[in-house]
Amino acid sequence: MTHEADQPIEWLRCDAPASDVVITSRVRLARNFAGFPFTGRADTSERAQILRIAQSQILDADLAPKVMWVDITELSDTERRVLVERHLISSNHAEGDQPRAVAVSSPDERLAIMVNEEDHLRIQVIRAGLDLTDAFEQANTADDKIESRADFAFSPRFGYLTACPTNVGTGLRVSAMLHLPALRLTGDLEKVKRAAKGMNLAVRGFFGEGSEAAGDLYQISNQTTLGRSEREILQQFEQVVVPRIMEFERSARLTLAQKRPYFFEDQIFRALAILRSARLMKIEEAMTLLGVVRLGIVSSLINDVPLATLHNLILNVQTAHLQRTHKRNMSQRERRIERAALIRNALKEPNHG
Amino acid sequence: MTHEADQPIEWLRCDAPASDVVITSRVRLARNFAGFPFTGRADTSERAQILRIAQSQILDADLAPKVMWVDITELSDTERRVLVERHLISSNHAEGDQPRAVAVSSPDERLAIMVNEEDHLRIQVIRAGLDLTDAFEQANTADDKIESRADFAFSPRFGYLTACPTNVGTGLRVSAMLHLPALRLTGDLEKVKRAAKGMNLAVRGFFGEGSEAAGDLYQISNQTTLGRSEREILQQFEQVVVPRIMEFERSARLTLAQKRPYFFEDQIFRALAILRSARLMKIEEAMTLLGVVRLGIVSSLINDVPLATLHNLILNVQTAHLQRTHKRNMSQRERRIERAALIRNALKEPNHG
C-alpha cells in the first residue's frame, strides 16, 4: 500500500460532530462463511480457500469507489505495523504467516474488512466524530452486498455465529475513540472508567484490547450483542452512553478553565513548548503532549496550530509511520531524534524561520 | 534597604574569570572583640554593646565609598529573607530578635560584615567568577582597618579566636559557588562530590550549610584554617582545588556536547521552552531550569538570552524578592503564578509581542 502521510483519511478529519471529545466512531460486524471452521480452527488450505472466496466477493461487491486488497503475508513488518497504526487491522491480524488480508476503501479508509482474523470477515466502518448511524449504514450496506453473494453462518435462534460467544447475535460492536485529557487532569478518570464498566462498556487504550492509553485517548465499546437488536445497541451507545461520558469530560474541562485557569494553561502551554523544542522524543511522551495540545486547541487556548496538523502528528509520530517516512528501519535513538524533528517542524511557529 | 531588582551587584556580573563554571568566589574572616564573650554566650546587653562598637568602627573605617548599616531586628521577615537571598547574611543571622546587624557596601554588595552572628564580626567579600586573590585583598584591608581601631581576640599560639574551633587560626574561610549541571547530567556529580570531600572540602547547596543544591549550584569551601597561613589556604584553593573541579565540569560538558549532542540540546532547549511557557512555577523547578539554561548560554547553544538576564532571574525568582517586587506577602499559589510571569517576561523572545 502507498499512503501519503498527509492524505485526508477519515479518522483524521477535524470538522466532525462532537469532535471536541469524540475522535472517531466505529462499527464492526463479525461474519463467517457457512461450511468452514472459524479461522482459529481452520488449517492453512482452508484459510487460503476462505481468503479466495472473500477476495472475489469483496472486490466484486462494489463497496466503495476504490477498494484495495492487501495480502498481509506479503508485507514487511513495518508495512504491517503501518496498518495497525492506521487502525485498519488489529495487532493480532498483523502477526503470523497464515493466509490473511485486509480490504480497504481508498483513499478515505472509512471501510476496512479484515479477512481471517478471529472471524472470517470483520467489516469495520469508521467515522470522524460522533457519527455511529452513518457508520452503521455503510457497514450494513457492505454486509448486505457481500451476503447477497455468500452464505454466512447464521442460526435462526442465536443470529450470526462468531468465533467468540460475546459476538454471537448481531455480530455488532460499536465503539468510540474518546479524548479524555481533562478527566485525567482533574483526577476523575478512574471514576468515569468505573462508571463506564458499570454501563457494561469495555474501556481500552488507543490501540485496542490490552493497549495502554496514549494521548489520553480511550476506546469504549459495547460488551454484548446477543439478545438485542442492532438499532437498540446503536441508539443506546450513540444517544446515551457516549453523550454521558462526553459530558463528564466537558464538565471537567469547564472546571479546569474556570476554577484552575493557571493550572490549565500551564499544562497546555508547557506541552506545546516542549513539543516545539525537544530534540529527543519518546512515543509515549509525544502522545501525552499531543493529547494535551489537542485539548488546548479545542479549548481555544492554542490558536496557531490547526487541529489537522495535530491529528496528522498523532499518526505520523508512530514508530512504523516514522520508519516508512524515512524508508528505513531506525534504532530507538534515531526514532526519538526523528520524531522530535518531525514534531518541531510541523509545529513551527509562523514567525520563526 | 532599597535595592533595585536589576542593580548590578557583584555576584550577578557576567564577565568574570572562569565564569563558565565559577559563579562567585568568597572570602570570609571571623573576628571577635577581646573582652566580650562570643555572641552565643553573650547576653542581650553585651550583644547590644558589641553592636554599638562594631557600628562605629565599621562606619568610621572607610571600608568602601558607601557602606549601609542594616539593623536586622528592625526588618520584616521578607526584608530579612531578601538579605539571605542576596547572600549578604546567613539564614541563622536572619532569625531572632537579639541585637544583630549587617554592614553592606553599596551598590556593589561586594563587602558584607555580619555583626553578632556566630562570631562578633564576619567580614565577607565576594567576587564574580574565580577571583579569590582580589576578594582576599579587600577582606584583609577591611580587617586591618577595623583592627586598627579595635582589639580582636587573638592568641599568639592559635591565632584569631573564634566561636567554632574549626575557624580558629586565620579565621579564614574561602569558598566558591560552582555551577555543575553537566556533572549532574552525566551522572558523575556524586563522584566529584566524594573527591571534593577527599580534598577536605565542604560541599553545600546554594544557600550554604544544610541547604539543597538549587540550579546545580554548589558552594565548596575549605574546612580547616588552623596551622596554615592565609596565603597557603588561598593559593591551594584557587590554584589547585577549584581548577580541578572546574576541569571535571568542563570535561563533562565536552563529553555531552560531543558524544550526546541530542541529549544535551534536548535538555537545554526544553528547559528554555518551559521557562518561556509555564504559567505556574515552583522555586525548585525554576532554579533547576534556570541552571540548565545557564549551561546553554555558556555553551553557546542559547544565543538570545543574555547571561545577565539569567543571573537576575536566579535572584528575583526567590520567594522574598518576589514578594518585595509585588510589595505584599503572597500565597504559595500566587508566588508560583507571579514567578512564572516574571520569567516569561524576562525571557520573552525578541520577535514576540
Interface residues (C-beta under 8 A of the other chain):
Chain A: Y262 F263 E265 D266 F269 R270 L272 A273 I274 R276 S277 A278 R279 L280 R333 R336 I337 A340 N351 H352
Chain B: Y262 F263 E265 D266 F269 R270 L272 A273 I274 R276 S277 A278 R279 L280 R333 R336 I337 A340 N351 H352
